[in-house]
Amino acid sequence: MTVGEKAEWSLTKKYRKQIWAPFIAGVKTYRLLQEGDRVAVCVSGGKDSMLLAKLMQLLSRYSDFPFYLEFLAMDPGYSPANRAKLESNAQLLDVPLHIFETDIFSVADWAEKNPCYLCARMRRGHLYRQAKELGCNKIALGHHFNDVIETTVMAMFYGAQLQCMPPKLHSENFPGMELIRPMYRVREEAILAWRRYNGLEFLECACKFTEGAARCGGSKRQEVKELLTALKRINPNVEKNIFQSLHAVCLDTFPGYKSGGREHSFLDGYENRG
């Protein structure tokens, strides 16, 4: 059994409960795929996107309806070593990458404030554009369960807003294109276990400034990770509870909220409800 075959086998056998089942549940629950979809699976070279590529390959093989995949990888200015790592891992796992190059790292390097935000926005735009040129109507990203929770907590603590990362959304700048997150229900600890079991080594970060370093996504996100880890010692269900609360928001109890870009107050129609 090759490394690629073992990695694929382990998803539906050893990690069926931890990875395959929640992956399928997310795809079905949020209706992420329809017959005839052509999906650009975006591969950065990290553990999350490489796992997503394998899951989507398996799903296309076993799906009740046909859909089509393109595996899209962007080189935003990787070092030769990182570019080689991306290509070798794709070959090892039998993922046929379509790689295109940009100068995003060079451009973002000039940004005095929030270079990571600028880089992420530019990457997303390039991916949409390339996906559309390949005839795709969707792009799939490797965000997982923990990303959802951490983003929500970060928005509350540092952005002063209750805002979540949705399972899918329509692109505002690319009509007819949709972004989907098939690993929405897959926990990061399961992804790490799958990587260790198969002896795989991926890029730690798709960032010029932290190449090969585990400190990518540091600062606020790392603070939230550490906070949630500490809270789990007190309440092991804290992550599960946060995630489920995102699916059970009671707007009637909020003094204000935003919808469709408009601000709403609980005072709107308050007297009539009495």
Backbone as CSV, one residue per row, in Angstrom:
resi,resn,N_x,N_y,N_z,CA_x,CA_y,CA_z,C_x,C_y,C_z
1,MET,0.845,-1.198,0.000,0.000,0.000,0.000,0.885,1.254,0.000
2,THR,0.677,2.139,-0.939,1.469,3.364,-1.015,1.043,4.330,0.090
3,VAL,1.837,5.388,0.265,1.503,6.403,1.265,0.148,7.028,0.941
4,GLY,-0.074,7.322,-0.321,-1.336,7.910,-0.733,-2.515,6.983,-0.500
5,GLU,-2.329,5.715,-0.797,-3.405,4.738,-0.596,-3.722,4.567,0.884
6,LYS,-2.672,4.545,1.724,-2.883,4.415,3.163,-3.609,5.636,3.715
7,ALA,-3.201,6.818,3.262,-3.831,8.053,3.740,-5.311,8.076,3.379
8,GLU,-5.622,7.587,2.185,-7.009,7.541,1.732,-7.796,6.471,2.486
9,TRP,-7.209,5.297,2.643,-7.854,4.194,3.368,-8.196,4.607,4.791
10,SER,-7.284,5.316,5.441,-7.476,5.675,6.841,-8.651,6.625,7.056
11,LEU,-9.035,7.369,6.030,-10.135,8.319,6.174,-11.484,7.629,6.351
12,THR,-11.675,6.526,5.665,-12.961,5.822,5.756,-12.913,4.618,6.695
13,LYS,-11.726,4.328,7.240,-11.593,3.197,8.160,-11.231,3.683,9.568
14,LYS,-9.965,3.958,9.788,-9.501,4.346,11.121,-10.136,5.648,11.600
15,TYR,-10.294,6.610,10.691,-10.831,7.915,11.084,-12.220,8.168,10.497
16,ARG,-12.941,7.088,10.323,-14.303,7.231,9.770,-15.190,8.070,10.685
17,LYS,-15.145,7.819,11.979,-15.998,8.538,12.929,-15.516,9.970,13.140
18,GLN,-14.201,10.152,13.199,-13.653,11.468,13.532,-13.583,12.420,12.332
19,ILE,-13.422,11.865,11.109,-13.240,12.729,9.941,-14.298,12.506,8.870
20,TRP,-14.421,11.278,8.389,-15.317,11.019,7.253,-16.778,11.329,7.592
21,ALA,-17.243,10.852,8.741,-18.649,11.051,9.120,-18.997,12.534,9.299
22,PRO,-18.207,13.320,10.055,-18.545,14.740,10.179,-18.398,15.501,8.865
23,PHE,-17.488,15.060,8.017,-17.337,15.678,6.695,-18.614,15.485,5.877
24,ILE,-19.084,14.253,5.814,-20.317,13.948,5.072,-21.511,14.677,5.689
25,ALA,-21.553,14.731,7.018,-22.654,15.415,7.702,-22.688,16.890,7.338
26,GLY,-21.514,17.508,7.273,-21.457,18.918,6.916,-21.908,19.172,5.491
27,VAL,-21.447,18.342,4.569,-21.820,18.495,3.163,-23.334,18.372,2.994
28,LYS,-23.930,17.406,3.696,-25.375,17.183,3.557,-26.200,18.223,4.321
29,THR,-25.793,18.510,5.545,-26.554,19.437,6.381,-26.646,20.825,5.746
30,TYR,-25.527,21.297,5.210,-25.490,22.654,4.664,-25.703,22.695,3.149
31,ARG,-25.998,21.522,2.558,-26.276,21.426,1.120,-25.184,22.122,0.295
32,LEU,-23.975,21.643,0.480,-22.816,22.286,-0.137,-22.605,21.888,-1.595
33,LEU,-23.135,20.735,-1.993,-22.902,20.253,-3.355,-24.209,19.881,-4.033
34,GLN,-24.257,20.158,-5.342,-25.389,19.756,-6.170,-24.875,19.046,-7.418
35,GLU,-25.749,18.310,-8.037,-25.388,17.585,-9.249,-24.876,18.545,-10.310
36,GLY,-23.758,18.180,-10.916,-23.194,18.984,-11.989,-22.258,20.084,-11.540
37,ASP,-22.092,20.280,-10.229,-21.165,21.295,-9.735,-19.755,21.019,-10.246
38,ARG,-19.039,22.081,-10.515,-17.605,21.970,-10.806,-16.895,22.787,-9.731
39,VAL,-16.196,22.076,-8.861,-15.632,22.688,-7.656,-14.116,22.818,-7.754
40,ALA,-13.631,24.007,-7.482,-12.192,24.229,-7.383,-11.797,24.014,-5.926
41,VAL,-11.108,22.930,-5.647,-10.641,22.645,-4.293,-9.320,23.381,-4.117
42,CYS,-9.307,24.357,-3.231,-8.136,25.227,-3.082,-7.116,24.597,-2.135
43,VAL,-5.928,24.377,-2.639,-4.881,23.668,-1.891,-3.709,24.607,-1.646
44,SER,-3.472,24.925,-0.377,-2.357,25.801,-0.015,-1.087,25.002,0.247
45,GLY,-1.265,23.726,0.583,-0.120,22.886,0.929,-0.086,22.533,2.398
46,GLY,-1.003,23.124,3.183,-1.085,22.807,4.600,-1.929,21.564,4.845
47,LYS,-1.981,21.130,6.087,-2.682,19.891,6.454,-4.172,19.958,6.139
48,ASP,-4.784,21.112,6.369,-6.230,21.230,6.187,-6.631,21.108,4.721
49,SER,-5.940,21.837,3.864,-6.313,21.822,2.450,-5.947,20.501,1.776
50,MET,-4.860,19.863,2.226,-4.501,18.579,1.645,-5.504,17.504,2.054
51,LEU,-5.961,17.562,3.296,-6.995,16.626,3.730,-8.284,16.880,2.955
52,LEU,-8.641,18.143,2.778,-9.845,18.483,2.015,-9.780,17.892,0.614
53,ALA,-8.618,17.970,-0.013,-8.452,17.428,-1.360,-8.751,15.928,-1.382
54,LYS,-8.229,15.197,-0.398,-8.470,13.754,-0.359,-9.939,13.445,-0.075
55,LEU,-10.553,14.183,0.823,-11.963,13.960,1.136,-12.851,14.211,-0.075
56,MET,-12.561,15.264,-0.803,-13.366,15.581,-1.979,-13.158,14.541,-3.073
57,GLN,-11.949,14.031,-3.199,-11.694,12.948,-4.157,-12.537,11.723,-3.823
58,LEU,-12.529,11.350,-2.551,-13.303,10.179,-2.122,-14.798,10.404,-2.327
59,LEU,-15.264,11.579,-1.978,-16.689,11.869,-2.104,-17.131,11.820,-3.561
60,SER,-16.314,12.332,-4.450,-16.684,12.308,-5.874,-16.776,10.876,-6.393
61,ARG,-16.032,9.984,-5.768,-16.033,8.580,-6.170,-17.283,7.853,-5.674
62,TYR,-17.739,8.228,-4.473,-18.854,7.511,-3.847,-20.180,8.267,-3.899
63,SER,-20.185,9.465,-4.427,-21.381,10.300,-4.414,-22.529,9.686,-5.213
64,ASP,-23.761,9.998,-4.782,-24.958,9.529,-5.476,-25.209,10.303,-6.766
65,PHE,-24.548,11.427,-6.919,-24.712,12.236,-8.130,-23.340,12.743,-8.584
66,PRO,-23.186,13.004,-9.871,-21.888,13.435,-10.384,-21.598,14.912,-10.121
67,PHE,-20.372,15.189,-9.729,-19.853,16.558,-9.695,-18.374,16.463,-10.046
68,TYR,-17.778,17.579,-10.340,-16.441,17.568,-10.925,-15.481,18.420,-10.101
69,LEU,-14.225,18.019,-10.089,-13.236,18.670,-9.245,-12.047,19.189,-10.036
70,GLU,-11.578,20.364,-9.642,-10.297,20.907,-10.064,-9.521,21.186,-8.786
71,PHE,-8.259,20.812,-8.753,-7.449,21.047,-7.561,-6.523,22.223,-7.844
72,LEU,-6.858,23.335,-7.219,-6.243,24.607,-7.557,-5.267,25.044,-6.470
73,ALA,-4.028,25.282,-6.852,-3.011,25.735,-5.902,-2.368,27.010,-6.424
74,MET,-2.240,27.979,-5.545,-1.612,29.239,-5.918,-0.241,29.346,-5.253
75,ASP,0.742,29.715,-6.041,2.064,30.014,-5.509,2.152,31.535,-5.382
76,PRO,1.995,32.067,-4.161,1.991,33.523,-3.982,3.389,34.110,-3.833
77,GLY,4.398,33.245,-4.026,5.771,33.685,-3.865,6.528,32.806,-2.893
78,TYR,6.208,31.511,-2.915,6.862,30.567,-2.017,8.365,30.501,-2.270
79,SER,9.097,30.110,-1.246,10.505,29.783,-1.427,10.570,28.512,-2.269
80,PRO,11.703,28.252,-2.937,11.832,27.016,-3.713,11.542,25.765,-2.883
81,ALA,11.947,25.780,-1.610,11.735,24.619,-0.745,10.243,24.392,-0.492
82,ASN,9.510,25.473,-0.245,8.074,25.334,0.009,7.314,24.933,-1.247
83,ARG,7.726,25.470,-2.387,7.089,25.093,-3.648,7.318,23.609,-3.912
84,ALA,8.535,23.149,-3.664,8.856,21.735,-3.876,8.056,20.854,-2.922
85,LYS,7.864,21.314,-1.682,7.105,20.545,-0.700,5.649,20.417,-1.123
86,LEU,5.095,21.497,-1.622,3.714,21.480,-2.106,3.556,20.458,-3.229
87,GLU,4.461,20.481,-4.188,4.368,19.592,-5.345,4.605,18.134,-4.961
88,SER,5.573,17.891,-4.083,5.888,16.505,-3.705,4.749,15.881,-2.900
89,ASN,4.120,16.661,-2.022,3.000,16.130,-1.243,1.796,15.837,-2.124
90,ALA,1.559,16.693,-3.099,0.447,16.463,-4.027,0.675,15.171,-4.808
91,GLN,1.894,14.948,-5.221,2.222,13.725,-5.955,2.114,12.509,-5.039
92,LEU,2.562,12.666,-3.797,2.526,11.572,-2.828,1.089,11.130,-2.548
93,LEU,0.173,12.109,-2.505,-1.220,11.818,-2.176,-2.115,11.707,-3.405
94,ASP,-1.503,11.685,-4.566,-2.252,11.512,-5.819,-3.288,12.613,-6.031
95,VAL,-2.884,13.848,-5.787,-3.747,15.013,-6.015,-3.215,15.778,-7.224
96,PRO,-3.954,15.790,-8.335,-3.487,16.447,-9.564,-3.661,17.967,-9.488
97,LEU,-2.617,18.653,-9.049,-2.703,20.094,-8.832,-2.599,20.907,-10.117
98,HIS,-3.416,21.935,-10.179,-3.283,22.980,-11.201,-2.679,24.182,-10.470
99,ILE,-1.377,24.445,-10.682,-0.668,25.497,-9.950,-0.535,26.745,-10.821
100,PHE,-0.857,27.900,-10.218,-0.628,29.170,-10.910,0.146,30.092,-9.969
101,GLU,0.835,31.053,-10.539,1.722,31.909,-9.756,1.210,33.341,-9.679
102,THR,1.475,33.979,-8.527,1.144,35.394,-8.326,2.303,36.040,-7.562
103,ASP,2.232,37.365,-7.415,3.250,38.087,-6.648,2.668,38.657,-5.362
104,ILE,1.687,37.963,-4.801,0.959,38.471,-3.639,1.887,38.759,-2.457
105,PHE,2.836,37.884,-2.160,3.717,38.116,-1.023,4.489,39.425,-1.185
106,SER,4.937,39.700,-2.401,5.696,40.922,-2.645,4.829,42.156,-2.443
107,VAL,3.587,42.090,-2.910,2.670,43.224,-2.771,2.296,43.429,-1.311
108,ALA,1.944,42.360,-0.620,1.525,42.461,0.771,2.659,42.935,1.670
109,ASP,3.888,42.668,1.247,5.054,43.065,2.028,5.130,44.577,2.191
110,TRP,4.508,45.311,1.258,4.552,46.766,1.292,3.488,47.348,2.221
111,ALA,2.566,46.552,2.640,1.478,47.045,3.488,1.995,47.320,4.896
112,GLU,1.799,48.546,5.367,2.269,48.916,6.694,1.361,48.348,7.784
113,LYS,0.073,48.247,7.468,-0.883,47.716,8.433,-1.616,46.513,7.850
114,ASN,-1.831,45.529,8.680,-2.604,44.333,8.318,-2.156,43.674,7.005
115,PRO,-0.869,43.335,6.855,-0.447,42.637,5.633,-1.120,41.285,5.480
116,CYS,-1.457,40.635,6.604,-2.112,39.327,6.537,-3.528,39.458,5.964
117,TYR,-4.221,40.528,6.361,-5.576,40.758,5.856,-5.527,41.029,4.355
118,LEU,-4.583,41.886,3.951,-4.447,42.203,2.523,-4.095,40.960,1.724
119,CYS,-3.172,40.168,2.253,-2.749,38.944,1.577,-3.924,37.986,1.400
120,ALA,-4.718,37.811,2.461,-5.859,36.894,2.402,-6.888,37.364,1.377
121,ARG,-7.165,38.659,1.356,-8.130,39.209,0.400,-7.649,39.013,-1.035
122,MET,-6.371,39.245,-1.273,-5.821,39.095,-2.615,-5.820,37.631,-3.044
123,ARG,-5.480,36.738,-2.130,-5.475,35.315,-2.452,-6.865,34.855,-2.861
124,ARG,-7.868,35.289,-2.086,-9.247,34.886,-2.373,-9.665,35.345,-3.769
125,GLY,-9.319,36.588,-4.111,-9.678,37.118,-5.426,-9.029,36.337,-6.555
126,HIS,-7.749,36.013,-6.396,-7.038,35.238,-7.426,-7.645,33.843,-7.581
127,LEU,-8.002,33.233,-6.462,-8.578,31.887,-6.513,-9.927,31.893,-7.231
128,TYR,-10.764,32.871,-6.911,-12.048,32.986,-7.603,-11.842,33.145,-9.104
129,ARG,-10.915,34.011,-9.458,-10.679,34.302,-10.877,-10.196,33.058,-11.623
130,GLN,-9.235,32.368,-11.034,-8.709,31.165,-11.678,-9.771,30.065,-11.751
131,ALA,-10.550,29.937,-10.682,-11.600,28.917,-10.659,-12.622,29.179,-11.760
132,LYS,-12.961,30.438,-11.943,-13.936,30.784,-12.978,-13.386,30.487,-14.368
133,GLU,-12.102,30.749,-14.571,-11.470,30.456,-15.852,-11.465,28.958,-16.136
134,LEU,-11.442,28.152,-15.086,-11.468,26.696,-15.245,-12.895,26.156,-15.378
135,GLY,-13.868,27.068,-15.379,-15.262,26.657,-15.546,-15.938,26.212,-14.272
136,CYS,-15.356,26.566,-13.116,-15.932,26.160,-11.837,-17.002,27.148,-11.382
137,ASN,-17.962,26.640,-10.638,-18.985,27.498,-10.046,-18.860,27.583,-8.525
138,LYS,-17.908,26.827,-7.962,-17.673,26.866,-6.525,-16.187,26.729,-6.222
139,ILE,-15.778,27.332,-5.108,-14.441,27.059,-4.586,-14.621,26.478,-3.181
140,ALA,-13.809,25.483,-2.859,-13.879,24.821,-1.552,-12.622,25.148,-0.758
141,LEU,-12.807,25.610,0.475,-11.694,25.943,1.355,-11.648,24.969,2.536
142,GLY,-10.472,24.845,3.139,-10.259,23.848,4.184,-10.501,24.313,5.603
143,HIS,-11.348,25.317,5.809,-11.660,25.737,7.174,-12.406,24.628,7.919
144,HIS,-12.070,24.456,9.178,-12.648,23.357,9.959,-13.376,23.860,11.203
145,PHE,-13.890,22.922,11.976,-14.667,23.178,13.199,-14.001,24.206,14.107
146,ASN,-12.707,24.023,14.371,-12.009,24.931,15.281,-11.833,26.325,14.687
147,ASP,-11.657,26.409,13.378,-11.583,27.715,12.729,-12.872,28.498,12.958
148,VAL,-13.991,27.794,12.862,-15.303,28.423,13.042,-15.423,29.009,14.445
149,ILE,-15.077,28.210,15.441,-15.177,28.634,16.833,-14.221,29.790,17.124
150,GLU,-12.970,29.644,16.708,-11.965,30.662,16.997,-12.310,31.986,16.327
151,THR,-12.810,31.926,15.103,-13.182,33.148,14.388,-14.326,33.855,15.108
152,THR,-15.272,33.090,15.614,-16.410,33.661,16.337,-15.951,34.355,17.612
153,VAL,-15.087,33.691,18.379,-14.597,34.259,19.625,-13.731,35.488,19.349
154,MET,-12.893,35.429,18.322,-12.060,36.575,17.962,-12.908,37.795,17.597
155,ALA,-13.978,37.555,16.837,-14.851,38.658,16.424,-15.492,39.312,17.645
156,MET,-15.846,38.504,18.635,-16.476,39.034,19.843,-15.476,39.788,20.719
157,PHE,-14.321,39.172,20.949,-13.346,39.743,21.880,-12.582,40.928,21.301
158,TYR,-12.266,40.845,19.992,-11.412,41.873,19.400,-12.097,42.725,18.332
159,GLY,-13.271,42.297,17.873,-13.983,43.059,16.856,-15.294,43.643,17.344
160,ALA,-15.640,43.348,18.597,-16.864,43.867,19.213,-18.109,43.549,18.390
161,GLN,-18.178,42.321,17.882,-19.364,41.903,17.137,-19.524,40.387,17.206
162,LEU,-20.764,39.951,17.128,-21.058,38.524,17.063,-21.136,38.152,15.593
163,GLN,-20.093,37.543,15.097,-20.015,37.227,13.676,-19.406,35.850,13.493
164,CYS,-20.008,35.066,12.618,-19.572,33.688,12.426,-19.020,33.482,11.017
165,MET,-18.320,32.384,10.828,-17.833,31.964,9.517,-18.864,30.983,8.952
166,PRO,-19.656,31.381,7.956,-20.739,30.520,7.460,-20.218,29.328,6.654
167,PRO,-21.002,28.250,6.573,-20.586,27.056,5.817,-20.462,27.321,4.318
168,LYS,-21.212,28.304,3.823,-21.110,28.668,2.405,-21.602,30.098,2.241
169,LEU,-21.155,30.733,1.169,-21.623,32.074,0.876,-21.396,32.403,-0.588
170,HIS,-22.271,33.261,-1.114,-22.149,33.696,-2.494,-21.084,34.788,-2.595
171,SER,-20.325,34.766,-3.672,-19.319,35.794,-3.891,-19.987,37.089,-4.332
172,GLU,-19.569,38.202,-3.731,-20.110,39.497,-4.107,-19.445,40.033,-5.372
173,ASN,-18.185,39.679,-5.577,-17.420,40.227,-6.701,-17.368,39.312,-7.920
174,PHE,-17.769,38.052,-7.735,-17.746,37.098,-8.840,-19.123,36.435,-8.932
175,PRO,-20.044,37.069,-9.639,-21.411,36.546,-9.750,-21.433,35.102,-10.239
176,GLY,-22.289,34.303,-9.607,-22.411,32.904,-9.988,-21.435,31.990,-9.296
177,MET,-20.502,32.582,-8.516,-19.512,31.784,-7.787,-19.916,31.686,-6.317
178,GLU,-19.624,30.528,-5.733,-19.978,30.293,-4.340,-18.787,29.679,-3.617
179,LEU,-18.584,30.081,-2.371,-17.531,29.521,-1.531,-18.168,28.505,-0.579
180,ILE,-17.561,27.326,-0.476,-18.070,26.304,0.440,-16.947,25.827,1.367
181,ARG,-17.362,25.381,2.565,-16.409,24.892,3.567,-16.822,23.480,3.997
182,PRO,-16.435,22.478,3.229,-16.883,21.094,3.490,-16.397,20.495,4.809
183,MET,-15.315,21.033,5.395,-14.804,20.456,6.653,-15.313,21.224,7.869
184,TYR,-16.439,21.869,7.721,-17.018,22.719,8.764,-17.195,21.987,10.093
185,ARG,-17.459,20.684,10.046,-17.711,19.907,11.264,-16.534,19.005,11.666
186,VAL,-15.419,19.105,10.968,-14.254,18.264,11.267,-13.333,18.991,12.242
187,ARG,-13.021,18.338,13.359,-12.180,18.957,14.380,-10.702,18.906,13.998
188,GLU,-9.976,19.935,14.408,-8.554,20.018,14.082,-7.766,18.877,14.714
189,GLU,-8.143,18.443,15.899,-7.407,17.358,16.557,-7.467,16.075,15.730
190,ALA,-8.567,15.865,15.012,-8.688,14.687,14.152,-7.780,14.824,12.934
191,ILE,-7.679,16.044,12.419,-6.799,16.300,11.267,-5.347,16.041,11.654
192,LEU,-4.961,16.506,12.822,-3.597,16.298,13.308,-3.315,14.818,13.528
193,ALA,-4.300,14.091,14.048,-4.127,12.653,14.275,-3.962,11.920,12.953
194,TRP,-4.748,12.302,11.946,-4.642,11.690,10.610,-3.270,11.942,10.010
195,ARG,-2.767,13.153,10.173,-1.444,13.488,9.652,-0.362,12.656,10.328
196,ARG,-0.429,12.562,11.650,0.584,11.786,12.383,0.522,10.308,12.019
197,TYR,-0.672,9.750,11.940,-0.840,8.328,11.648,-0.213,7.964,10.302
198,ASN,-0.324,8.866,9.341,0.203,8.593,7.998,1.624,9.112,7.783
199,GLY,2.215,9.691,8.839,3.589,10.172,8.753,3.777,11.266,7.721
200,LEU,2.807,12.136,7.619,2.844,13.191,6.602,3.390,14.495,7.174
201,GLU,4.080,15.249,6.349,4.594,16.564,6.738,4.145,17.584,5.694
202,PHE,3.388,18.571,6.141,2.862,19.582,5.235,3.460,20.948,5.547
203,LEU,3.188,21.908,4.691,3.587,23.276,4.975,2.853,23.731,6.223
204,GLU,3.576,24.335,7.145,2.943,24.800,8.374,2.138,26.066,8.131
205,CYS,2.546,26.850,7.147,1.857,28.106,6.895,2.104,28.558,5.476
206,ALA,1.068,29.098,4.829,1.209,29.630,3.475,1.587,31.096,3.542
207,CYS,2.577,31.406,4.352,2.955,32.798,4.570,4.447,32.985,4.406
208,LYS,4.835,34.005,3.676,6.238,34.292,3.404,7.018,34.575,4.684
209,PHE,6.356,35.189,5.633,7.041,35.668,6.816,7.177,34.612,7.905
210,THR,6.495,33.488,7.744,6.581,32.446,8.766,6.792,31.083,8.127
211,GLU,7.498,31.044,7.003,7.698,29.790,6.276,8.289,28.734,7.192
212,GLY,7.614,27.583,7.226,8.126,26.464,7.999,8.012,26.652,9.502
213,ALA,7.294,27.693,9.927,7.192,27.958,11.360,5.808,27.631,11.872
214,ALA,5.752,27.185,13.110,4.461,26.823,13.698,3.750,28.038,14.277
215,ARG,4.384,29.222,14.178,3.783,30.399,14.781,2.830,31.121,13.842
216,CYS,2.570,30.545,12.666,1.638,31.178,11.742,0.273,31.342,12.399
217,GLY,-0.366,32.488,12.119,-1.675,32.731,12.686,-1.591,33.060,14.163
218,GLY,-0.392,33.540,14.590,-0.163,33.834,15.987,-1.025,34.976,16.470
219,SER,-0.512,35.729,17.407,-1.188,36.862,18.008,-2.587,36.509,18.483
220,LYS,-3.598,37.178,17.959,-4.955,37.057,18.495,-5.511,35.637,18.344
221,ARG,-5.317,35.016,17.197,-5.843,33.658,17.018,-5.172,32.687,17.981
222,GLN,-3.870,32.839,18.171,-3.179,31.954,19.100,-3.655,32.184,20.529
223,GLU,-3.924,33.434,20.865,-4.453,33.739,22.196,-5.795,33.030,22.412
224,VAL,-6.647,33.062,21.393,-7.957,32.419,21.497,-7.804,30.908,21.610
225,LYS,-6.876,30.329,20.835,-6.620,28.897,20.939,-6.242,28.512,22.373
226,GLU,-5.352,29.285,22.955,-4.882,28.987,24.310,-6.006,29.173,25.324
227,LEU,-6.833,30.194,25.105,-7.961,30.423,26.000,-8.939,29.251,25.961
228,LEU,-9.274,28.794,24.756,-10.211,27.679,24.617,-9.638,26.392,25.214
229,THR,-8.334,26.208,25.057,-7.681,25.041,25.652,-7.811,25.069,27.174
230,ALA,-7.624,26.258,27.757,-7.752,26.396,29.208,-9.192,26.161,29.653
231,LEU,-10.154,26.679,28.896,-11.559,26.510,29.250,-11.992,25.051,29.161
232,LYS,-11.392,24.298,28.231,-11.744,22.878,28.077,-11.352,22.071,29.311
233,ARG,-10.363,22.537,30.059,-9.977,21.835,31.285,-11.083,21.950,32.325
234,ILE,-11.826,23.046,32.264,-12.933,23.265,33.200,-14.214,22.646,32.666
235,ASN,-14.437,22.848,31.362,-15.638,22.329,30.714,-15.246,21.675,29.400
236,PRO,-15.139,20.362,29.360,-14.713,19.659,28.140,-15.634,19.893,26.936
237,ASN,-16.852,20.356,27.195,-17.820,20.561,26.113,-17.858,21.996,25.603
238,VAL,-16.917,22.833,26.021,-17.003,24.251,25.690,-17.009,24.502,24.177
239,GLU,-16.164,23.789,23.431,-16.120,23.996,21.978,-17.414,23.534,21.318
240,LYS,-17.893,22.383,21.739,-19.146,21.850,21.207,-20.299,22.803,21.498
241,ASN,-20.319,23.361,22.701,-21.393,24.273,23.077,-21.350,25.571,22.265
242,ILE,-20.151,26.093,22.041,-20.021,27.305,21.220,-20.527,27.027,19.815
243,PHE,-20.116,25.898,19.254,-20.517,25.546,17.888,-22.031,25.395,17.786
244,GLN,-22.638,24.698,18.749,-24.079,24.497,18.708,-24.836,25.804,18.935
245,SER,-24.260,26.699,19.712,-24.919,27.982,19.948,-25.015,28.804,18.669
246,LEU,-24.088,28.582,17.747,-24.110,29.307,16.473,-25.291,28.863,15.611
247,HIS,-25.809,27.682,15.913,-26.961,27.159,15.176,-28.274,27.387,15.921
248,ALA,-28.203,28.103,17.048,-29.408,28.311,17.856,-29.480,29.755,18.362
249,VAL,-29.170,30.693,17.490,-29.198,32.115,17.860,-30.652,32.572,18.030
250,CYS,-30.942,33.200,19.142,-32.294,33.706,19.407,-32.279,35.230,19.279
251,LEU,-32.649,35.736,18.104,-32.578,37.165,17.849,-33.508,37.969,18.749
252,ASP,-34.576,37.347,19.234,-35.521,38.063,20.079,-34.890,38.555,21.380
253,THR,-33.771,37.961,21.770,-33.140,38.331,23.034,-32.001,39.340,22.851
254,PHE,-31.692,39.713,21.598,-30.580,40.617,21.340,-31.058,42.067,21.256
255,PRO,-30.327,43.002,21.865,-30.714,44.411,21.768,-30.507,44.993,20.371
256,GLY,-29.665,44.340,19.569,-29.435,44.804,18.210,-28.780,43.732,17.367
257,TYR,-28.988,43.835,16.061,-28.350,42.901,15.147,-28.303,43.512,13.755
258,LYS,-27.479,42.907,12.885,-27.359,43.351,11.505,-27.849,42.252,10.575
259,SER,-28.540,42.646,9.525,-29.003,41.695,8.526,-29.086,42.401,7.184
260,GLY,-28.465,41.790,6.172,-28.476,42.405,4.855,-27.802,43.757,4.823
261,GLY,-26.827,43.973,5.705,-26.110,45.237,5.742,-26.822,46.336,6.516
262,ARG,-27.983,46.035,7.075,-28.749,47.029,7.811,-28.756,46.719,9.304
263,GLU,-28.724,47.764,10.116,-28.774,47.604,11.560,-30.226,47.580,12.031
264,HIS,-30.498,46.673,12.973,-31.842,46.541,13.530,-31.764,46.628,15.047
265,SER,-32.810,47.165,15.655,-32.874,47.295,17.105,-34.045,46.488,17.646
266,PHE,-33.902,46.024,18.888,-35.010,45.296,19.509,-36.209,46.226,19.727
267,LEU,-35.962,47.530,19.664,-37.047,48.493,19.833,-37.973,48.548,18.622
268,ASP,-37.466,48.061,17.473,-38.307,48.055,16.270,-39.528,47.153,16.505
269,GLY,-40.680,47.755,16.584,-41.904,46.980,16.789,-42.066,46.449,18.201
270,TYR,-41.232,46.920,19.133,-41.271,46.411,20.504,-42.661,46.592,21.137
271,GLU,-43.233,47.790,21.013,-44.511,48.066,21.638,-45.610,47.185,21.075
272,ASN,-45.553,46.937,19.761,-46.570,46.096,19.136,-46.527,44.664,19.649
273,ARG,-45.322,44.213,20.006,-45.193,42.838,20.503,-45.756,42.689,21.909
274,GLY,-45.891,43.836,22.620,-46.413,43.781,23.981,-47.884,43.425,23.994
